Amino acid sequence: MKKINVAILFFLLFLLVFIVWYSPTSDNKKISETAPSELKSEQQDLSVTTENEDTSVIPIPSDYSQLELPAYSQKDAIIRHFAYTLCYNETHEQASWVAYELTSDELIKRYDRTDRFIVDAAVSSVSADDQDYRKSGYDRGHLAPAGDMSWSETAMKESFYYSNMSPQVPSFNRGIWKKLEEQVRSWADELGTIYVVTGPVLKGRMGSIGQNNVAVPNYYYKVILDNTGKEAKAIGFILRNEGSKASLYHYAVSIDSVENFTGIDFFPGLSDKTEQKVEQTLCTSCWNWGTQKESKHSTKTNSTAIQCSGITKKGLRCKRKTKNESGKCYQHD
C-alpha cells in the first residue's frame, strides 16, 4: 500500500509540473497571435467617427474622398459643419479656407437670409465677434456665401458664423466679390456639381480690427473644380480687397497661381495626373461666362486704370496699373 501511495504521489507531482511548464507557453502563444489584430482594430477605431461623437473637429482623412478639401495636417484646426468644412486660423481670427460642394439642387431657395451673426461654438479658442466689426468700417464678408446655403435652415444658420466671416471693404463685398459668388452659382446650376474653396490670403502686412485683432486681408481667393465631365477642369481667382468695376473674367488665374499665392494645396483628392493637368492649365474658354465674357470683347475701354491681374514669377499679384481691356499690363497681356 505504501508503494502505491508513493507512485500516486509521483504521478500527481509529474502532472503538476507538466501543467505549470506548458500552460504559460500556450497562453503566450495565444496573446502573440491575437494582439496584432486587436491593436489594428484600435487604430481603425481612432479614425472612425460614430454617430454619437462630436464631428466638429475631424481626423485627417486617408484618401481625401471629399474632393473640395485642401491638404491639411494634424496641427490645423479643422472644423466640419453640416454644409461646409473650414480651417480656422487662430492667429488671424478667421478661416484660412472654407470648402464645400455646391449642386444645382442646392440652388433651389427654401430659406431666406437670417442676418443673425453668431459666434461659432466649434472654435475652441476665442473667435471674432460683433464687437470686433462694430464701427470698424468693414463688412462682415461671407467666405461661404449665404446665397449658396438657402437650401437648408441649418446651412443658412452656419453661413452666419463669425468663423465664416472676414473683414471686407464694403465696395468689394457688395461689388466684385458678390459678382463672383453669383458666377459660381451660375456654374453650379449649369454643371450640376462643383467643388468650391474660398478664403482670405493671410500673408504679408495686414491691418486688424477689434479687441481680438481680426486681420484685414489684402487679397481674397476662390478656386472651383468641375469633375462632372470626361475631363476635369478648374479655375482660380485672386482679388484685391477693394472695389472694382473690372470684369471677373480678368481676375481668372490657374490653380497653381493661387497655390503659389496662398501656400495652400488644393484638390489633393484628384489623381496626380488629373491634379497636375487641371492646376497647371487656365482654360477660360472652357467656362460659360455669360455677360462676364461678353464684357471682355466690348469696344469700350476702361476709363480708370486697374491693377494688373497677372501673376509674377514669385506667385504674387502684379502691382502695375493698366487700362487694357484684358485687365493685364503689357508684360502679362
C-alpha positions as CSV (number, residue, x, y, z in Angstrom):
1,M,0.0,0.0,0.0
2,K,2.9,2.3,0.8
3,K,4.5,1.7,-2.6
4,I,1.1,2.5,-4.3
5,N,0.8,5.8,-2.4
6,V,4.4,6.8,-3.4
7,A,3.6,6.0,-7.1
8,I,0.4,8.1,-6.9
9,L,2.3,10.9,-5.3
10,F,5.0,10.9,-8.0
11,F,2.3,10.8,-10.7
12,L,0.5,13.8,-9.2
13,L,3.8,15.7,-8.9
14,F,4.6,15.0,-12.6
15,L,1.2,16.1,-13.7
16,L,1.5,19.4,-11.7
17,V,5.0,20.1,-13.3
18,F,3.5,19.4,-16.7
19,I,0.7,21.8,-16.3
20,V,2.9,24.6,-14.9
21,W,5.5,24.1,-17.6
22,Y,3.3,24.1,-20.6
23,S,0.4,26.4,-19.7
24,P,2.4,29.7,-20.0
25,T,3.7,28.8,-23.4
26,S,0.2,28.2,-24.6
27,D,-1.1,31.4,-23.2
28,N,1.8,33.4,-24.5
29,K,1.3,32.0,-28.0
30,K,-2.4,32.9,-27.8
31,I,-1.5,36.5,-26.8
32,S,1.0,37.0,-29.6
33,E,-1.4,35.8,-32.2
34,T,-4.3,38.0,-31.1
35,A,-2.5,41.2,-30.1
36,P,-1.7,42.5,-33.7
37,S,-5.3,42.3,-34.8
38,E,-6.6,43.9,-31.6
39,L,-4.1,46.8,-32.0
40,K,-5.1,47.1,-35.6
41,S,-8.8,47.3,-34.6
42,E,-8.0,50.0,-32.0
43,Q,-6.1,52.1,-34.6
44,Q,-9.0,51.8,-37.0
45,D,-11.4,53.0,-34.3
46,L,-9.3,56.1,-33.9
47,S,-10.1,57.2,-37.5
48,V,-13.8,56.2,-37.4
49,T,-16.4,58.7,-36.3
50,T,-19.5,57.2,-34.7
51,E,-23.0,58.7,-34.8
52,N,-22.7,59.8,-31.1
53,E,-19.3,61.5,-31.4
54,D,-18.7,65.3,-31.9
55,T,-18.0,65.8,-35.6
56,S,-16.8,69.4,-35.3
57,V,-13.2,68.5,-35.4
58,I,-12.5,65.7,-37.8
59,P,-9.4,63.4,-38.1
60,I,-7.1,63.5,-41.1
61,P,-8.8,61.6,-44.0
62,S,-6.8,58.8,-45.5
63,D,-7.8,59.5,-49.1
64,Y,-9.4,63.0,-49.3
65,S,-12.6,61.4,-50.6
66,Q,-14.2,64.9,-50.3
67,L,-12.8,66.5,-53.4
68,E,-13.3,70.0,-52.1
69,L,-10.9,69.6,-49.1
70,P,-7.4,71.1,-49.5
71,A,-4.5,69.3,-48.0
72,Y,-4.0,69.8,-44.2
73,S,-2.2,68.4,-41.2
74,Q,-3.0,67.3,-37.7
75,K,-1.9,70.7,-36.3
76,D,-4.6,72.5,-38.3
77,A,-7.9,73.4,-36.6
78,I,-10.3,71.7,-39.0
79,I,-14.0,72.2,-38.2
80,R,-16.7,70.3,-40.1
81,H,-20.1,71.8,-40.2
82,F,-23.2,70.5,-41.8
83,A,-22.8,72.5,-45.0
84,Y,-19.1,73.2,-45.2
85,T,-15.7,72.5,-43.7
86,L,-13.2,75.2,-42.6
87,C,-9.7,75.5,-41.4
88,Y,-9.6,78.1,-38.6
89,N,-6.6,80.4,-38.2
90,E,-6.4,81.5,-34.6
91,T,-3.6,84.0,-35.2
92,H,-5.8,86.0,-37.6
93,E,-9.2,85.0,-36.1
94,Q,-10.8,83.8,-39.3
95,A,-10.7,80.8,-41.6
96,S,-7.8,80.2,-43.8
97,W,-10.1,78.3,-46.1
98,V,-13.8,77.2,-46.4
99,A,-14.6,74.3,-48.6
100,Y,-17.9,72.8,-49.8
101,E,-19.7,71.0,-52.6
102,L,-22.4,73.0,-54.4
103,T,-25.0,71.3,-56.5
104,S,-27.8,72.6,-58.8
105,D,-30.4,71.2,-56.4
106,E,-29.0,73.2,-53.6
107,L,-29.6,76.4,-55.5
108,I,-33.4,76.0,-55.0
109,K,-34.1,78.6,-52.4
110,R,-36.0,77.3,-49.4
111,Y,-34.9,79.6,-46.7
112,D,-34.2,83.4,-46.5
113,R,-31.2,85.1,-45.1
114,T,-31.2,85.2,-41.3
115,D,-28.7,88.0,-40.9
116,R,-28.1,86.6,-37.4
117,F,-24.3,86.7,-37.0
118,I,-23.2,84.4,-34.2
119,V,-20.0,83.1,-32.7
120,D,-19.0,79.6,-33.9
121,A,-19.2,77.3,-30.8
122,A,-17.0,74.8,-32.6
123,V,-14.0,77.2,-32.4
124,S,-12.2,76.0,-29.2
125,S,-10.3,79.3,-28.8
126,V,-11.6,82.9,-28.7
127,S,-13.1,83.9,-32.1
128,A,-14.2,87.2,-33.7
129,D,-17.5,88.6,-32.6
130,D,-19.8,91.5,-33.3
131,Q,-17.8,94.0,-31.2
132,D,-14.8,93.5,-33.5
133,Y,-16.7,94.6,-36.6
134,R,-18.8,97.3,-35.0
135,K,-17.8,100.8,-36.3
136,S,-14.7,99.2,-38.0
137,G,-15.7,100.4,-41.5
138,Y,-15.5,96.9,-42.8
139,D,-18.3,94.5,-43.8
140,R,-18.7,91.1,-42.3
141,G,-17.9,89.4,-45.6
142,H,-19.0,85.8,-46.1
143,L,-16.5,83.3,-47.3
144,A,-19.1,80.6,-48.0
145,P,-21.9,82.9,-49.1
146,A,-25.4,82.8,-47.7
147,G,-26.7,82.6,-51.2
148,D,-25.2,79.1,-51.5
149,M,-26.8,77.9,-48.3
150,S,-30.5,78.7,-48.8
151,W,-31.3,75.0,-49.4
152,S,-31.2,74.2,-45.6
153,E,-32.1,76.0,-42.4
154,T,-29.0,74.6,-40.7
155,A,-26.8,75.6,-43.6
156,M,-28.2,79.1,-43.6
157,K,-27.6,79.5,-39.9
158,E,-24.0,78.2,-40.3
159,S,-23.2,80.6,-43.0
160,F,-23.5,83.5,-40.4
161,Y,-20.9,82.0,-38.1
162,Y,-18.2,84.5,-37.4
163,S,-15.7,81.8,-38.4
164,N,-17.1,82.2,-41.9
165,M,-16.6,86.0,-41.9
166,S,-13.7,88.1,-42.9
167,P,-13.3,92.0,-42.9
168,Q,-14.0,93.2,-46.4
169,V,-14.1,96.6,-47.8
170,P,-17.9,97.4,-48.4
171,S,-17.4,98.2,-52.1
172,F,-15.6,94.9,-52.5
173,N,-18.0,92.8,-50.6
174,R,-21.1,94.3,-52.3
175,G,-19.5,94.5,-55.7
176,I,-16.9,92.3,-57.4
177,W,-17.0,89.6,-54.6
178,K,-20.8,89.4,-54.9
179,K,-20.5,89.1,-58.7
180,L,-18.0,86.2,-58.3
181,E,-20.4,84.4,-55.9
182,E,-23.2,84.8,-58.4
183,Q,-21.0,83.5,-61.2
184,V,-20.1,80.4,-59.1
185,R,-23.8,79.7,-58.6
186,S,-24.4,80.0,-62.3
187,W,-21.7,77.4,-62.9
188,A,-23.2,75.1,-60.3
189,D,-26.6,75.4,-62.0
190,E,-25.1,74.6,-65.4
191,L,-22.8,71.8,-64.4
192,G,-24.8,70.1,-61.7
193,T,-22.0,69.8,-59.1
194,I,-18.9,71.9,-58.4
195,Y,-16.4,72.0,-55.6
196,V,-15.5,75.4,-54.1
197,V,-12.7,76.5,-51.8
198,T,-12.5,80.1,-50.8
199,G,-10.8,82.3,-48.2
200,P,-8.6,85.3,-47.4
201,V,-4.9,85.4,-48.2
202,L,-3.4,85.6,-44.7
203,K,0.1,86.8,-45.7
204,G,2.1,89.9,-45.7
205,R,1.4,93.1,-43.8
206,M,-2.2,93.3,-42.8
207,G,-4.2,95.7,-40.6
208,S,-6.6,94.5,-37.9
209,I,-9.9,95.4,-36.3
210,G,-11.4,94.9,-32.8
211,Q,-10.2,93.8,-29.5
212,N,-9.5,90.3,-30.9
213,N,-7.2,91.8,-33.6
214,V,-9.0,90.3,-36.5
215,A,-6.7,90.6,-39.5
216,V,-7.8,92.6,-42.5
217,P,-6.6,90.7,-45.6
218,N,-5.3,92.5,-48.6
219,Y,-6.5,89.7,-51.0
220,Y,-9.1,87.0,-51.3
221,Y,-9.1,83.9,-53.5
222,K,-11.6,81.4,-54.8
223,V,-11.0,78.1,-56.6
224,I,-13.6,76.0,-58.4
225,L,-13.4,72.4,-59.6
226,D,-15.7,70.8,-62.1
227,N,-15.3,67.0,-62.1
228,T,-18.5,66.1,-63.9
229,G,-17.4,65.7,-67.5
230,K,-15.0,63.4,-69.2
231,E,-12.1,65.7,-68.3
232,A,-12.0,67.7,-65.1
233,K,-11.4,71.4,-65.2
234,A,-10.6,74.0,-62.6
235,I,-10.3,77.8,-62.3
236,G,-9.0,80.2,-59.7
237,F,-9.4,83.9,-58.8
238,I,-7.3,86.3,-56.8
239,L,-8.9,89.6,-56.0
240,R,-7.7,92.6,-54.0
241,N,-9.8,93.7,-51.1
242,E,-11.1,96.8,-52.8
243,G,-13.9,97.9,-55.1
244,S,-13.5,97.2,-58.8
245,K,-15.6,97.6,-61.9
246,A,-13.4,95.2,-64.0
247,S,-14.9,92.0,-65.4
248,L,-14.5,88.8,-63.4
249,Y,-13.0,87.3,-66.5
250,H,-9.9,89.3,-66.0
251,Y,-9.2,88.0,-62.5
252,A,-9.1,84.4,-63.5
253,V,-5.8,82.5,-62.9
254,S,-4.6,78.9,-62.8
255,I,-5.0,76.9,-59.6
256,D,-1.2,76.7,-59.4
257,S,-1.1,80.5,-59.3
258,V,-3.5,80.5,-56.3
259,E,-1.5,77.8,-54.6
260,N,1.7,79.8,-55.0
261,F,0.0,82.9,-53.7
262,T,-1.6,81.3,-50.7
263,G,0.6,78.3,-49.9
264,I,-2.4,76.0,-49.9
265,D,-2.5,72.7,-51.8
266,F,-5.9,72.4,-53.4
267,F,-7.8,69.3,-54.6
268,P,-5.4,66.6,-53.3
269,G,-8.2,64.1,-53.8
270,L,-7.7,64.0,-57.5
271,S,-5.3,61.6,-59.1
272,D,-1.8,63.1,-59.5
273,K,-2.2,63.2,-63.3
274,T,-5.5,64.9,-63.2
275,E,-4.5,67.3,-60.5
276,Q,-1.4,68.3,-62.4
277,K,-3.3,68.9,-65.6
278,V,-6.2,71.0,-64.1
279,E,-4.0,73.0,-61.9
280,Q,-1.4,74.0,-64.5
281,T,-3.9,74.9,-67.1
282,L,-6.1,78.0,-67.2
283,C,-8.8,77.5,-69.8
284,T,-11.1,80.5,-69.6
285,S,-13.0,79.4,-72.7
286,C,-13.9,76.1,-71.0
287,W,-16.2,78.1,-68.7
288,N,-19.5,79.7,-69.6
289,W,-19.1,83.4,-68.6
290,G,-22.3,84.8,-69.9
291,T,-22.2,88.7,-69.7
292,Q,-18.9,88.5,-67.9
293,K,-17.1,87.2,-71.0
294,E,-19.0,89.5,-73.3
295,S,-17.6,92.5,-71.5
296,K,-14.1,91.4,-72.5
297,H,-15.0,91.8,-76.1
298,S,-16.7,95.2,-75.6
299,T,-15.4,98.1,-77.6
300,K,-15.5,100.2,-74.5
301,T,-12.2,100.9,-72.7
302,N,-11.6,101.3,-69.1
303,S,-11.7,104.9,-68.1
304,T,-9.8,104.2,-64.9
305,A,-6.6,102.2,-64.5
306,I,-6.9,99.0,-62.6
307,Q,-4.3,96.7,-61.0
308,C,-2.9,94.1,-63.4
309,S,-4.4,90.7,-62.9
310,G,-1.2,89.0,-63.9
311,I,0.9,86.9,-61.5
312,T,4.6,87.3,-61.2
313,K,7.2,84.5,-61.2
314,K,7.1,84.7,-57.4
315,G,3.4,84.0,-57.4
316,L,2.4,87.5,-56.4
317,R,-0.1,89.7,-58.0
318,C,1.4,92.2,-60.4
319,K,1.4,95.8,-58.9
320,R,1.3,97.6,-62.3
321,K,-1.8,99.6,-63.3
322,T,-3.4,99.2,-66.7
323,K,-6.3,100.4,-68.8
324,N,-6.1,97.5,-71.2
325,E,-9.3,95.6,-71.9
326,S,-7.6,92.4,-70.9
327,G,-7.1,93.7,-67.4
328,K,-3.4,92.9,-67.7
329,C,-0.3,95.1,-68.2
330,Y,2.0,95.0,-71.2
331,Q,4.2,92.3,-69.5
332,H,1.3,89.9,-68.7
333,D,-1.1,90.6,-71.7
